[in-house]
Amino acid sequence: MKVSAVPFDSRKTGFTLVELLTVIAILAILAALLFPVFAKAKSAAKKTQCISNLRQIGNAIVLYMNDSDGIFPHALDASDKYDPQIWAQFPDYAAQIPNMPFLKDVLQPYLKAKDVFRCPSDSGTTILDSHFPDSFVSAPSMYLTYGSSYFFRTEIAFRSFGDASFQLPTETNVMFDGAGHWHGDGPPLTINDDPQTVFELLHGYRYNCLFGDMHVKSLTYDQLQTAWATKL
């Protein structure tokens, strides 16, 4: 019996252009859906680490106070040192600044590492949020420029406050993020921003804040201003 040969199709098999475009379109859609989720998760992780940092700093403050008759460190932050005009209306406070050490250095013996003063979202600053348009350039980050991502309510130090001095410790800010765009929405403030832009940006910002009772909370700009307005 003669077996007939089966015809062999020599054409190469593969994806057609339409199939490739379909796959690419599906991947693009998946990327568009997943990338924001990943970015949000990464941002949340950084916020959690920042809150942990402030809690550790709060614990260090307590330990320092235990060794110092219950008095807060007589120390300051980089904004006090390098933008002292913010205290121009308080000459008694301003006179203390040249002889005061940085808080990050005073607390170091009570901390395991200097890195606790580094917010993982710290991308630097150009303007002090609460003192627009005062320039405060720090690049690539405030931590790398000044050794700390956080500011201190230095009035506490100027007035030699102790652990029982606050009228409302749960509402009084002690330390907080150096800039609100790190954990909020929108770009940093710039010297060229008009008043409306400044208003809109500030109200999209968020700040992790350590309070007088040493609890930490994420605040809006308005909530931080309310804490500032709390009478010491």
C-alpha positions in Angstrom: 0.0 0.0 0.0 1.3 3.3 -0.9 1.3 5.9 1.8 0.8 9.4 0.6 3.0 12.1 2.1 1.4 14.5 4.5 1.9 18.1 3.2 4.2 20.1 5.4 3.4 23.7 6.1 6.8 25.4 6.1 5.4 28.7 7.3 6.7 29.8 10.7 4.2 30.0 13.5 4.1 33.1 15.9 2.1 36.0 17.2 0.4 38.2 14.7 0.7 42.0 15.0 -2.9 42.2 16.3 -2.1 39.7 19.0 1.1 41.5 20.0 -0.7 44.8 20.2 -3.4 43.2 22.3 -0.9 41.8 24.8 0.9 45.1 25.0 -2.4 46.9 25.6 -3.3 44.4 28.4 0.1 44.9 30.0 -0.3 48.6 29.8 -3.7 48.5 31.5 -2.3 46.2 34.3 0.7 48.5 34.8 -1.7 51.5 35.0 -3.7 49.7 37.7 -0.9 48.3 39.7 1.7 51.0 39.8 -0.5 53.4 41.8 -1.2 50.6 44.3 2.5 49.9 44.7 3.3 53.6 45.0 0.6 54.0 47.7 1.9 50.9 49.6 5.5 52.3 49.4 4.3 55.7 50.6 2.4 54.1 53.5 5.5 52.1 54.6 7.6 55.3 54.6 4.9 57.1 56.7 4.9 54.2 59.2 8.7 54.3 59.5 8.6 58.1 60.0 6.0 57.7 62.8 8.3 55.0 64.4 11.2 57.4 64.2 9.3 60.1 66.0 8.2 57.6 68.7 11.8 56.7 69.3 12.8 60.3 69.5 10.0 60.8 72.0 11.3 57.9 74.1 14.8 59.5 73.9 13.4 62.8 75.1 11.8 61.0 78.1 15.1 59.3 79.0 17.0 62.6 78.7 14.4 64.3 81.0 14.8 61.4 83.5 18.5 62.4 83.8 17.8 66.1 83.8 15.3 66.8 86.5 12.4 66.4 84.1 13.5 69.3 81.9 13.4 69.2 78.1 16.7 69.5 76.3 17.9 73.1 75.9 18.5 72.5 72.2 17.3 73.7 68.8 16.8 72.5 65.2 18.3 73.6 61.9 15.6 76.1 61.1 16.4 78.0 64.4 20.1 77.9 63.7 20.1 78.8 60.0 17.0 81.0 59.8 17.1 82.8 63.1 15.0 85.7 61.9 11.9 83.6 62.7 12.7 84.6 66.3 13.3 88.3 65.5 10.2 89.3 67.5 11.5 87.4 70.6 14.9 88.9 71.4 15.2 87.0 74.6 14.9 83.7 72.7 17.0 84.8 69.8 19.9 85.7 72.2 20.0 82.0 73.3 20.4 80.5 69.9 24.2 81.0 69.3 25.0 78.9 72.4 22.4 76.1 72.0 23.4 72.6 70.6 21.3 70.7 68.1 18.6 68.5 69.5 19.8 65.6 67.4 23.2 65.7 69.1 21.9 66.1 72.6 19.6 63.1 72.2 22.2 60.8 70.5 23.4 59.1 73.7 19.8 57.9 74.2 19.3 56.6 70.7 20.7 53.5 68.9 21.5 55.3 65.6 21.6 58.7 64.1 19.3 57.4 61.3 16.3 57.8 63.5 16.3 61.4 62.6 15.9 60.6 58.9 12.4 60.5 57.5 12.4 58.0 54.6 10.2 60.4 52.6 12.6 63.3 53.1 13.1 64.8 49.7 14.4 68.2 50.9 12.9 71.6 51.0 13.1 75.0 49.3 10.9 77.1 51.6 9.9 76.8 55.3 6.2 75.8 55.1 5.2 77.9 58.1 7.3 80.9 57.2 6.7 81.5 53.5 8.7 82.9 51.7 11.7 82.2 54.0 14.2 80.2 52.0 15.4 76.9 53.5 17.1 75.0 50.7 18.1 71.4 51.6 19.1 69.0 48.8 19.0 66.1 48.2 17.3 65.9 51.6 17.0 67.8 54.9 18.6 64.9 56.7 21.7 64.9 54.5 22.0 68.6 54.7 21.3 69.2 58.4 21.3 65.8 60.1 17.6 65.8 60.9 14.3 65.6 58.9 12.4 67.0 61.9 11.8 70.3 63.5 11.4 71.0 67.2 9.1 73.4 69.0 12.0 75.3 70.4 10.0 77.6 72.6 9.8 74.6 74.9 13.6 74.8 75.3 13.7 78.5 75.5 11.3 78.5 78.4 13.0 75.5 80.1 9.8 73.5 80.2 9.5 70.3 82.2 7.4 67.2 81.8 4.6 68.8 83.8 4.7 72.2 82.2 2.2 71.8 79.4 -1.3 72.9 80.0 -2.6 70.5 77.2 0.2 67.9 76.5 -2.0 65.8 74.2 -2.6 68.9 71.9 0.8 70.5 72.0 3.3 69.8 69.2 6.9 68.9 70.2 8.4 67.6 66.9 7.2 67.3 63.4 8.2 66.7 59.7 10.3 69.5 58.2 8.0 69.7 55.1 4.4 68.7 54.4 4.9 67.6 50.8 6.9 64.5 51.9 3.7 62.8 53.1 1.1 64.9 51.4 0.0 65.8 47.9 1.7 68.2 45.6 5.2 69.6 45.0 7.2 71.6 47.5 6.7 75.4 47.9 8.9 77.6 45.8 9.8 81.3 46.1 7.8 82.0 42.9 4.5 80.6 44.2 1.6 83.1 44.4 -0.6 83.3 47.5 -3.3 81.1 46.0 -0.8 78.4 45.0 0.7 78.5 48.5 -2.7 78.1 50.1 -3.7 75.2 47.8 -0.4 73.4 48.3 -0.3 73.8 52.1 -3.8 72.3 52.4 -2.7 69.2 50.6 0.2 68.6 52.9 0.5 66.3 55.9 2.9 66.2 58.8 3.7 63.4 61.3 3.8 65.1 64.7 5.1 64.1 68.1 2.9 65.6 70.9 3.7 66.6 74.5 2.4 63.3 75.9 4.7 61.6 73.4 2.0 60.1 71.1 2.5 60.5 67.3 -0.2 61.4 64.8 -0.4 62.4 61.1 -1.8 65.9 60.8 -3.1 68.2 58.0 -1.6 71.6 57.7 -4.6 73.2 59.6 -4.3 70.6 62.4 -0.6 71.4 62.8 -1.4 75.1 63.0 -4.0 74.3 65.7 -1.2 72.5 67.6 1.0 75.5 67.2 -1.8 77.7 68.6 -2.1 75.6 71.7 -1.0 77.8 74.6 2.1 76.5 76.4 
